[in-house]
Amino acid sequence: ADMEVPVVDLRLPAEEVIATIGRACATVGFFTLRGHGLEAHLVREAQEASRRFFEQEEEAKGRYAANGEAYGYFPRASEALSNDDADVANKPDLREAFSMGPQSGVPPHLRDAGALAPVVQFCYQPTPWPPQLQQPLTGLFEAMNVLAERLLSLCGQALGLAADHFESACRHHCNSLRAIHYYPVEGATAPGQLRCGAHSDTGSLTLLLPDSPGLEIQPRGVSEWIPVSCPAESLVVNIGDLLQRVSNDKWLSTPHRVVVPESQVARSRARYSLVLFQILAADAVMQSVGSDAKYPPVTQGEYLMGHFKRWGRNADKAAL
């Protein structure tokens, strides 16, 4: 049976919302979000534009390839996201994707970033835009960024921090919106091969708009994988490793994956999702709450880049 993850409704009184978020993050690290105010047409336009983009020939899409960088087109068989046994050569994830990043370039105060310069270049690099994707994805991105900042403020309050604690870290964010196409699976798959390997997210929050089931999570202390459904008009939200670290491990960044369906009918259907990864300013220093911090302070940028380059996740093995 699908797990009933907690439901957060932003139309309810703030104290109630904050309490529910705190409980959700401490128990499963996931919640579904209602009353989020995202305009349906923005979601629909981004979905339609990305679907049309993915329908093109490989050669047309390849012009916008990320080539080991953070943004652009990630072709089939170019990534493996598993935290444990990523092996992009033998069992790549069964999907393709397009990622966009921040659109305002390197913030002025980081133009001379010294030791952080490689991280800054990585986080704020330009997105190689296919013309048909730029406007629809950017429209949704802007709206989701505002929503993510509001949610992070509520998360901070659930951890006992001030409502504006993360404000400056969000101002020059490195958020990334990703359109993902899980194409129909024909024929045999490699042992352990998934549409998306089991991993936890590295940032602060992830906001997910899936078009169909397939997401599974493995909450702490549970051995089996549990399907999570996303009701219509809702978003699925989960916390990432950075927020678990800020919470001093009071909260859980939960492993999740997208499986290949068992039935041939379901396998033959494509699945699409749009995902916003909230990633704070590259120079934002993240400190654990409380007096008994388990972790030293870390900047968001160094944390992110360490994970991206480390994962065995990109087909370009040279970066490993």
N, C-alpha and C positions, 0 to 999 in steps of 0.2 A: 504493500500500500504506500501511496505517496505520503511523505512526511508533511504534516501541517506545520510549516514554519510560521513563526509569529507574524501577525499582520500589524503594520504601523499605518495609521491613517492621519495624514497631516492636517485634516480638518478638525481633529479633536483638540482639546486644551493642551497647551505646551507641556505642562507637568506630566500629563498622562503619556504624551508622545515620548518624552525623555525617559520616563520609567520603562516603557515598553521596549525602547531601543536598548537600554541598559541590560534588561533581561535577555533580549534576543542575542545580543553580542556576547553575553557571558555564557549562554547555553549552546547555541548553534552557530553563531557568527553569520547568520543569514536572516533576512526578513523580507516579506513582500510589502510593497509600498502602495498605498491608495491615496487618493486626494492630492496627488503630486503636482497637478496643474500643468503638466506638459501638454502642449497643444497637439491633438491627434493628427492634424495635417502635417506637422513637422516630422512626426514619426513616419507617417505614410510616405511622404515625399522622399525621405532618406532610404526607406525600405525599397521603394520602387527604383530609385536611381542606382542603388547598389546592386539590385537584382539585374538590371540592364547591363551594368558594368561587368558583372561576373559572367553574363551570357556570351560575352565576346570571345574571339579566338585568343589563345594563349599569347600569340605574338603582339596583339594590340594591347593586352594588359601588361605584358612584359616591359613595355616602354616606361612604365611607372614603378618598376621593381625597386624594393627597398635595398636589395644588395647588402644585407648585413647591417644596415642602419635601422633607425627606429621606425621610420614612417615610409609609406608607399605600399606597393603591392607585394604580398607574400604568396608566391605560387603554391600549387599543390606540391606536397612532399618536401616542403622547404623548412618545416618546423616540427619540433617534438617538445611538448610542454611538460612532460612528466617530471616531477621533482625527484623521483627515485631512479628511474632507469631510462632517461631520455636517450634515444638512439635514432637520430634523424636519418641515418643511412639505411637502416634495416626496417624500422617501423615508424615512419613519419605519421603525424596526425593527418586524418583524412578530411582535409578542408583547405580552403584558400581564404585570404583575407586582404583587406585594405585598411591601413591605419593612418590617421591624421594626428598631428600634434598641435601645439599652440601656434596661433596665427600672427602673433605680434612681434616675432623675432626675439633676439636676446634683449632682456630688460636693460635699460641704460646703466643701472648700478652694477651690472654684472659683465659689462663689456671688457673690463680689465680684471678678470676673475682670479688671476694668479694661479695658484695650485688647483683651483676648481675649474680652470678653463676647459679641459677636455670634457668634463661632466656638463658644463654649461653648453658647449657646442653640441653635445649629444642630445641634451634635453630640448633645446630650442631650435634644432635644425629645421629648415623649411620642409614642407610636405610637397612631394612631386605630384601635382594635381592633374588627374584626367579632367578635362573641362566639364563633363556632365556630372561629376561628383561634387565639385567644389561648393556650389551654392546649397544644395540640399543637405550635405553632411555638415557644413559649417552652421547652417541654421539650427539644426538639432543640437550640435555641439554647444553653441552659445547657451541655449535653453537648459541643457543638462548640466552645464558648468554652474549655473546659478542654483539649480536644485541641489547639486552635490555640495556646494558651499553651505547651503542652508542645513543640509543633513549633517555635515561635519561639525557645524556649530552645535547642533543638538547632541551629537555624540560626545563632544567635549563637555557639554553640560552634564551628560550622564556620568562622566568621569570626574565631575566636580570642578571642571575648569570654567573660566569665564566664557560668556557667549561669544566674545570676540577673540578668543585665544588663538584661533587659527586664521584670523582675518588677513594678516600680512602674508602668511604662507600661501594663501589662496590667490593673493593679488597677482603674483607673477607665476601662476601655476604652470605645470607641464602636463596638463591633462591630455589624454589621448582617446579619441573615439575610433572604434574598430568595427568595421562591417565584416561579418564572417559568413561564408557560404560553405555549409557541410553538404557536399555534392552527393548524389545518389551513389550507394556503394554496390558495385557489381563484382561478382566473383569472390574468391577467397581473400581473407585478410590475414596478415601475419599474426602469430600468437601474441596476444596482449595489445594488438593495435586498436586504437580508439579514434573517434572523431576528434576528441581533444583529450590528451593525456592528463592524468590526475596531478593537480598542482594546487598550491595556494597562491593568492595574488600578492604582489609585493607592495602595492601602494597603500593609500589610506582607505578609500572606499571604491567599490565597483558597482555600477548601475547597469543592469542587464535588461534588454528588451528582446526576449526570444519569440519566435513565431510559432513554436510547437514544442512538445515535451522532449526530453533527452538529457536534461541536466540531472546529475546525481551528486550527492554530497556524503561525506563520511565524518560525522561529528565526532569530537574527541571521545574516546572510550567505547566507540561503536565499531564492530568489526565489519558489518556489511555496508554496502552502498545504498543510499536511500534516494529514490526519485523525488525531485521537487517540481511541483507544477506552478505555473505562473498564470493566475487568473487574468482574463481579458481586462484591459485598462489598468493593469498593475505593472509595477517593475519589480524585479528581484534585486535586492541589495545585499552585498556582503562586505565584510571588513577584510582588509589586507594585512599582511605581516607587519607593516609599519604601525598600524593602529593597535595591533596586539602588543607591539613593543612599547608604544606610548602608554597603553593601559597597564604596563608592567605585568603582562600575562593574565590579567583579570579577565580579558576578553580573548576570544578564540578566532584565529584566521583559519577557516575550515577548508580542507582539501575538497576539490570538486572536479568533475570530469564530464565529458559528453560521450556516451556510449554509442556503438553501432547497434541499431535495433535488431532484435532476433528475427522478426518476420520479414520475408522477402518484400512484401507490400510496403512496409515501413522503410526498409532499406532503399527502396527505389524512389523514395521521396526526398527532395532536397530540404534542408533545414537552414533557415537564415537567422542570424541574430545581430543586434547592434549593442555594443558594449562601451560604456564610458569608464575609463580607468582614471580615477582622480589621483593625480600625482602633484604634490605641492611644489613650491618654488625650489629650484635646485639648491639654493643656499639656506633653505629653511632648516633650522636645527631642531631635531625632534628629541625631546627629553621624556623619560618615563615619569608617570605621576607617582606621588608618594615619596616617603623619606627613605625607603629601602629599595631604591632603583636597582634592578638586575642588569641593566644595560647602560653602557656609556652613551652620551649624546652622539647623534649621527646626523649628517645632512641628508636630506631627501635625495639629492642628486647622486651622491656617492653610493647610497644604498641601492638606488634603482639601477645604476649602470653596472654595479657589481653583479647584480642578478641577471641582467639582460645578457651580459657578455659571458656569464658563467654556465649558462644552462644546458649546453649541448643541444640548444633549442634551435639554432639556426644552421642551415645547410652549409654555410661557409665555415668549415672547421678551423680555418686559420685563426679565428678570434678566440678559440679555446686554448 
